[in-house]
Structures are given as structure tokens and as C-alpha cells.
């Protein structure tokens, strides 16, 4: 009986050890007020985007077109149709409806070849960045990703006085202080998750 009890005790310790290891091996989660749950992102077409339009079994209708400043595109048989503000899937459905007047059961695929995105799908950087510009938002984008896209800070930047201006779903505006100087010097703890529509403002240093 003593031998059986000892084996049972050892097996119990092993099971507890595995349970503890499983709990410790879970993937770390980005914490903080700027972290957001990961959700599937739907790309919204904007002026300046370049679109590949594929019409199955109709190579003469397959083409690559830019989205004009007015948000519209033109393809063979469809003189003008609104593209901006729609997902590629929505635009494909609209094109199928328009083309169905000329061909039977059209099947359209829209692929964004190069993208700028609608304003609501951009992260805009102003102030003392090497190349201030609007950066197309990408799912999971962080502040460090944005700084890489704009080439970092100028020598006149007051990086640790920078801020993110974020428009919330309820219409309110949130200001988030960020320490870009520390981040660019390797302080990854100062990295934050960006959201589409964010505006990053980098002021000039007065000293």
C-alpha cells in the first residue's frame, strides 16, 4: 500500500507541474489603454488607390484602374461607378450588377494593387517626422511601424512630447501622450497599438 501511495503522490505532482507550465506558456498580451482587441479589418477603398478588376471569362473587361479624386472608377461597359468608401467585395458586387446588363452572370473580383485608403483608414503624421505623410493603416500596426514608415524623427523633434489624437466611436476626441524619443532609442515599452484614423503630432523642440 505504501508503494502505491508513493506512486500516486508522484503522479499528482507531475500533473500539477504540467498545469503550471501550461499556464505560464500562454502568449503575452499587450496591455495599456491604447491596446485594442484584435479584430478582422476590412479595407475601405479610397481616392488614389489602384485596383485590379478581374471579370471571369471576359479578359477584355479585365483591367487595372486608379480611383479618381472624386472616388469613382471607369471600366469597359461601366462608364463611372463609385469605388471610394466601399470594400473590394462591395465594389465587386456593384460591378457585377452593372455588368449584368451586358453579359450573363458576370463574376468580378477586385484586388487592391496599391493603396492609400480613405481618411478613416489612414494614420496621419504631422510635425517633426523625417517625411510627414498619411500612412495607410494595416491591421496590427504599432507606433513603431508608423515611425519606420515616416523615416523617424528630425533633429529638431521633441519626440517625448508627441501625442496621438484619436477620434472615438462616440464622437469624442482622445489625446494620448507618447514618448517617441524613448521609443526610437529602444524603449519598446513605449510602443502602442495604432488605430485607423489616428493623427500623430510631433512638436518641434525649443532647446
N, C-alpha and C positions, 0 to 999 in steps of 0.2 A: 504493500500500500504506500510506503514511503517513497519507493521508486516511481510509482505512478504519479504521486502528488508533485514530486520534484519536476518531472517532465511536463506536467500540466502548467506549473508555475513558469517554466522557461518558455513554453509556447505562448503564454499570456503576455510575457514581457516582449517577445518578438512581435506579436500583433500590435501592442501599444506603440512600439518603436516605429513600425511601418505607418501607423496612423499619424504619428507626429511628423514623420518625414514627408508624408503626402501633404499635410497642411502647410509645411514650410516651403514646399516647392512650387506653390501657386505663383502665377505671373504677377509681378508688381503692377499696381495701378497708379497712374499719375494723379496726385492729389492736388487740392487747392481750389479756390473759387473759379479759376479760369478753365479747369478741366471740364470736359463735356462728355457724356456717354457717346460711344462710337455708334453712329447710325449710317445707314446706307445713303450715300449722297447721290442726288440726281443732278446732272449737269444741265444748266439752263443756257441755251444759245444766246449770244449777244452780238451786236454790231462789230464787224471786224473779224469774226470767226470765218474759217474756211471749211466748207462742208463737202464731203464726198457723197453724192447721191447715186445709189445703185438701184436700177429698175430691172428686176429679174426678167431674163429672156428678151430684153429690149436694150441692146447695147447703144443704140442711137440716142437713147434718153439718159443713159448713164453719164454723169458729168461731175466736175468739181466747180463749185461756185463760192464766191465770197458773200457774206451777209453785208448788205449795204448799210450806210449810216442810218437810213430810215427803218432798218430792221427787216427788210424784205429780201427775197432772192428771186431769181428767174431761171427757169429751166425750159428745155424744149416742151412745147404744148401748154406750159403754165407760165404765163407772162409775168405774173407777180403774185407772191404769196408771203404772208408774214412768217418769219422764222424766229425772230428775237422774242425771248420770253417763253419759249417752248423747249421741252426736252427733245432730243433726237427722235424718240419714239413717237411723241405727239406730232412732230412735223412729218414724220413718215406716214402717219395715218392721214393727215390732211392732204398730203401729196397723192396718196392712193385714191382718196375721194375725188380730187380734181382730175386725176388721170383716168379715172373710170369712165369719164365721158367720151374718151377716145380709144381706150384699149380695154380688153376684158380682164377682169380680176387682177389688176396690177399689184405687184408685191415690191414695196420700196424699203430700202434700208438707208438710213442716214448715219454717217460716221463723221465725227468732228475731226478734221485733219489738223488744223492749228486753231488754237482757241484764245480768246480774250475773256469772253463771258460777259454776262450782264453785270451792272454795277453791284447788284446784290450778291454776285458770285466772285467778287474781286476783293483783294486786300490791298488798300491803297497806302503808299508810304510817302510821306511828305517831310520836308526839312533836310537835315544834315545826313542824308544817306549818300553814298557814292553815286548811285543812279536812282533818284526818286522816281517812282513809277507805280502803276497799278499792276499787281501780280495776280494772275488767275488763281483762285482758291483751289486747293487739292485736298481731298479727304485725308484727315490726319495731320494737316500742315501745322507746324510749330513756328514760334517766333524765330528760332534759329534758321529754319528753312527760308523764311522771308528775308532775313538779313543776308543769306547767301545769294538769293536772287537779286538783291539790290547792290551787291558788292561791298557790304559792310558800311562802316561809318567814315565820315570825313574827319580830317584832323581838327576841325572846328566844332565837332559834335559834342554835346553834353549828353552822352549816352545814358547815364544813370538818372537823367531827368526826363527820359522819354515816357510816353504814355500811349495806351491803346484806347481809342474811343469806339465803343460798341453800342449798337442800337439793339435793344431788347425786343422780344416779341410783343410786349405790352405797349411799345412806343416810347418807352423811357430810354434815356441815354446813360451808359455806364462808363466811367473813366477808370482805367486800370494802370497804375504806375508800373513801369518795367525798368530794370537795370541792364540796359544794353551794353554798357561799358564792361560790367562784370561778366555778362554772358559771353561777349566776344573774347574775353580773356580766359574762358574755360569754365566759368561757374554754371554748369548745366542746371543747377537747382533753380536758376533764374529763367529757364526756358518755360514757356507757357504754350498751351494749345490755342491756336487761332480759330476764328470763325469767319465764314463768308460775310463780307460787308464791313469788316473791321478796318479802322483807319489808324495807322501807326504814325505818331507825330514825334519827330526827333528835333529838339531845340538846339540852338547854337550856344556854345559856351561863351561867357563874357570874360573869362580869365585865361 
